Amino acid sequence: MRRARSPRLARLVRTAIVTTLLATAAPTGTAVPAEAATAAAEGRDLRHGSSDSLPWLWPVESPRRLLRPYSAPPRPWMPGHRGIDIAATGTVVLAPADGVVHFAGWVVDRGVLSIDHGAGVRSSFEPVTTGLSAGDAVVRGQAIATIVPGHCDLLCLHVGVRQDGEYRNPLLWLGGARWPVLLPMQAVG
C-alpha cells in the first residue's frame, strides 16, 4: 500500500535534497542561497531571471553542428575542454544575451571576446576579431564579432561560460542540456 504525500511535503523533501546537493557541490566556504535551492526544487531556473526568461540565443546561425562537447576536467588545473566547439556556416558571432564586454583582445595567438551577463555569468568566444572594447554594452542577437580560422580544422567557434569563476557547460544556457536535479523516490509500502 502506497502512502500519499502532500504536495507541500514533497516540495520540502525536494528542497532539502537540492540544498544538500548544492552545498556539497559548492566550493568549501561558499554559502548556498536558500532561494536557489527552493527555485530548483520548484523547477524554476534562476540563471536567466524568471522561469519565463528565454534561454540564450545560439551565437552562430543554423544549421549548427557540435564538433567537440564540453568536457570538465577532474580538477580545475587538469586538462579538459572548457567549452564547446560549434561548426560555423557563416562568420558572424551573435550576442547570446544582453551584457557588457568584459574583455576584447588577444590571448596568446587568437582573438577572444568575453561578455559579462551579470549574476556572475560570463561567456567567451574564440577565435574572433571584433571592434568592441571592454565596457561596451551588447544586446541579445547583436553581431559582436567575426569568426576567423585557427581553432578547428573546419571554421568553428569555441564558446565558453564561467559562472562565479567556474567553467560550466555552455549548453546549459543554450538549451541543449539540463541542470541535474535529483527528485525524491516514491514511498513504497
C-alpha positions in Angstrom: 0.0 0.0 0.0 1.4 3.4 -1.0 1.3 6.3 1.3 0.3 9.5 -0.4 2.4 12.5 0.3 1.2 16.0 0.4 2.4 18.4 -2.3 3.9 20.6 0.5 5.9 17.7 2.0 7.1 16.6 -1.5 8.3 20.2 -2.1 10.1 20.3 1.3 11.8 17.0 0.6 12.9 18.2 -2.9 14.2 21.4 -1.4 16.2 19.5 1.3 17.8 17.2 -1.3 18.7 20.1 -3.7 20.1 22.2 -0.8 22.2 19.2 0.2 23.4 18.7 -3.4 24.2 22.4 -3.9 26.0 22.6 -0.6 28.2 19.5 -1.4 28.9 20.7 -4.9 29.8 24.3 -3.9 33.5 25.1 -3.0 34.3 25.0 0.7 33.1 28.1 2.5 30.6 29.0 -0.2 27.1 29.7 1.0 24.3 28.3 -1.0 21.3 30.7 -1.2 18.1 29.2 0.1 16.3 30.8 -2.9 18.4 28.8 -5.3 17.5 25.5 -3.6 13.9 26.4 -3.4 13.8 27.5 -7.1 15.5 24.3 -8.2 13.1 22.2 -6.2 10.1 24.1 -7.8 11.6 23.7 -11.2 12.3 27.4 -11.7 15.6 28.5 -13.3 17.4 31.4 -11.7 20.2 31.5 -14.4 18.1 33.7 -16.7 16.0 35.5 -14.1 12.4 34.3 -14.0 11.1 30.9 -15.3 9.6 32.9 -18.2 13.1 34.1 -19.4 14.4 32.9 -22.7 17.4 30.6 -23.0 20.5 32.2 -24.6 20.5 32.7 -28.3 23.0 30.5 -30.2 26.0 32.6 -31.2 26.1 31.2 -34.8 23.4 30.8 -37.4 21.9 27.4 -38.2 22.5 24.8 -39.2 24.7 24.1 -36.2 26.9 21.1 -35.6 28.7 20.4 -32.3 32.3 19.5 -33.2 33.6 19.0 -29.7 31.5 18.9 -26.5 32.2 20.3 -23.1 34.5 18.0 -21.0 35.1 19.2 -17.5 38.5 18.3 -16.1 38.5 16.2 -12.9 40.4 19.0 -11.2 40.5 22.7 -12.2 44.2 22.6 -13.1 43.9 19.4 -15.2 43.3 19.1 -19.0 39.8 19.2 -20.3 37.7 21.1 -22.9 36.2 24.0 -21.0 33.7 24.9 -23.6 32.1 23.7 -26.9 33.2 24.0 -30.5 30.4 24.7 -33.0 30.9 24.3 -36.7 30.2 27.7 -38.4 28.5 28.1 -41.8 29.0 31.8 -41.6 31.4 34.1 -39.8 29.1 36.3 -37.7 29.0 35.8 -34.0 25.8 36.9 -32.2 25.5 38.0 -28.6 23.7 35.2 -26.8 22.2 37.5 -24.2 22.4 41.1 -23.0 25.7 42.1 -21.3 28.8 44.2 -21.2 32.1 43.4 -22.9 34.5 42.3 -20.2 37.5 41.6 -22.5 38.2 42.0 -26.2 41.7 41.3 -27.4 44.4 38.7 -28.0 45.2 35.8 -25.8 48.4 34.0 -26.9 47.7 33.6 -30.7 44.0 34.2 -31.0 41.3 36.9 -30.6 39.0 36.4 -27.7 35.8 38.2 -26.7 34.3 37.9 -23.2 30.9 39.2 -22.2 29.7 39.8 -18.6 26.0 38.9 -18.4 25.6 39.8 -14.7 24.8 37.4 -11.8 28.4 36.1 -12.1 28.0 34.7 -15.6 30.5 35.4 -18.4 30.6 34.0 -21.9 33.7 33.8 -24.1 34.2 33.3 -27.9 37.3 32.5 -29.9 39.0 32.8 -32.3 37.4 36.0 -33.3 38.0 39.6 -34.4 35.8 42.4 -33.0 35.5 46.1 -33.0 34.1 46.1 -29.5 36.0 47.2 -26.4 35.8 46.5 -22.7 32.8 48.3 -21.2 30.7 48.3 -24.5 27.1 47.2 -23.9 25.7 44.4 -26.2 22.1 43.2 -26.7 20.9 39.7 -27.4 21.2 38.9 -31.1 23.6 41.8 -31.9 26.5 41.0 -34.2 29.5 41.1 -31.9 32.5 39.5 -33.7 33.7 37.7 -36.8 35.0 34.1 -36.6 38.5 33.6 -38.0 40.2 30.2 -38.8 42.6 28.7 -36.3 40.8 26.7 -33.7 39.5 23.6 -35.6 40.2 22.0 -38.9 36.8 23.4 -40.0 35.7 27.0 -39.4 34.4 26.9 -35.9 33.6 28.9 -32.8 34.7 27.9 -29.3 32.1 29.1 -26.8 32.9 29.0 -23.1 30.8 30.0 -20.0 32.0 30.8 -16.5 29.7 31.1 -13.5 31.2 32.7 -10.4 34.6 31.9 -11.9 34.0 28.2 -12.5 33.7 26.8 -16.1 30.3 25.4 -17.0 28.8 23.6 -19.9 27.5 26.3 -22.3 24.7 24.0 -23.4 23.1 24.7 -20.0 22.5 28.3 -21.1 21.8 27.5 -24.8 19.1 25.0 -24.1 21.0 21.9 -25.2 21.5 20.3 -21.7 19.6 20.1 -18.4 20.8 21.0 -15.0 20.9 17.8 -12.9 18.2 17.7 -10.1 17.5 14.7 -8.0 13.9 14.1 -7.2 12.7 12.1 -4.2 11.8 8.5 -4.6 8.2 7.4 -4.3 7.4 5.8 -0.9 6.9 2.1 -1.2 4.9 0.5 1.5 
